């Protein structure tokens, strides 16, 4: 196998045949499942939609700096997530789902504890 430089990898286009994907029918999928010895009658797993952090941040009316401060993360980490340069880890994805469902409760839980004197 030939080695590629990082620049060559970045310049290469993925080999995806969108037309073939669009033409795929439910019957094709069932046939493939049978060929792969998958249970065609099995219930589908739960699909959890990831909510992009930029969408949550926009809904909350926060800047990147404000949102990063609330999450106690570097702004650069948030920028990398929002720009798709770095994959969001599972714990952060779970936090984003919580923030999306109940931002008021999540923000209250994220507040620093206040010491009682």
PyMOL commands that set and color helices and strands:
alter all, ss='L'
color gray80, all
select helices_A, chain A and resi 6-11+18-23+26-35+53-60+64-71+75-82+90-101+103-110
alter helices_A, ss='H'
color red, helices_A
deselect
rebuild
show_as cartoon
